Amino acid sequence: MYTKFAKKKIESMQLRERIKYGYKKVIILMIISGLLSIIAIGMLLTSVINYVGIINASDIAVKMCRVDVNSAARNVREMALKDDTSSYTSYEQTIANAIIITMLSLLFTLQK
């Protein structure tokens, strides 16, 4: 019913009014479409920034783990090369501290 009324209204207009009416509708639809696309792009940008932050934090955690594992491997190698067993406790303590630091840094990174 509404469409019949709108159709009759448009048919009763002069050509200039019809063209103005059509352009007005098209421009309004373009503005709405543009605003929606700007909002969608903004949402995508925030999700990309969030994703990059998570990836960066994971990369830092992996690098820290590599450093700690290399340090622990050096200590184990030193323990294997030395016949002196008196320094084993200090190496074990160093390795335990490195493991604790690594676990804490991973937990801290994952909580971000």
N, C-alpha and C positions, 0 to 999 in steps of 0.2 A: 504494500500500500504506500509506504514511504517512498519507495523507488519510483512508483508511478507519478507521485506528486513532484518529486525532484526532476523526473524526466520532462514532465509538462512545464515545469518552471524554466528549465533550461531551453526547451523548444520555444517558449514564448519570448525569450530574450533576443535582443538584436545581436548581430554577429560580433560587434565590438565587445559587448557584455559577456558573450559566451567565451570569447578568447581570454578576456580578463579573468573570468571565473575559472577556466581551465588552467591558466598559468598560475593563478593563486593556489589552486589545489596541488599542482605539481610542486610549486615552491615550498608549500607547507610540508608535503611528504618528503622532499629533499632535506629540509631542515631537521625533521624528526629522524630521518635515516642517518644524517650526519651526526646528530647528538648521540644516537645509540651507538654508532661506530666509535665515536670518541670515548664513550664510557667503556665499551668493550676493549679498546686498545689500552686504556688505563688499567683495567683489571688484568689484562695479559701482562702488561709491564710489571705490575706489582708481583704477580706470581712468578715471573722470570727472575726478578730481583731476589725474591725469597728462595727460589730454587738455586740460584747461583751462590747465595750465602750459605746454604746447606752444603753444597758441593765444596765450597772453599773451606768450610770448617772440617769436613771429612778429609780433604787433602792435607790440611795442616796436621790433623790427628795421625794420619798415615805416616807423614814425614817424621813426626815426633816418635812414633813407634819404631821406625827404622833406626833412628839415632839411638834410642834406648836399647834396641836389640843388638845393634852393633857394639855398643858399650858393654853389654852383658856378654856377648860372644868374645870380646877382647879379654874380659876378666876370666872367662872359662878357659880360654887359650893360655893365659898366663898361669892359671892354676895347673893346667896339664903340663906345661913346660918346666915349671919349678918343682923340684923335689921337696922343697921346704913346705911342710904341711902347717906351719904356724900361721901363715898368712891366709889360709883358707877361710877363716871366720870373717876377716875383713872383706874378702871377695864376695862371700855369701851375703854379707850385710849390704854391700854395694849393689849386688844384683837384686836383692829383695827391695831395696829403696827404689831402684830403677823400675821394677815391676809395679810398685805401688804408685809411683809418679805417673807411669803410663796409664794405669787403670783410672786414676783420678782425672787425668787430662782427657781420656776418652769419655768418661761420664760427663765432665764439664762441657765437652764439645757436643755431645748428643743432647744435652739439655737446652742448648741454644736454639 
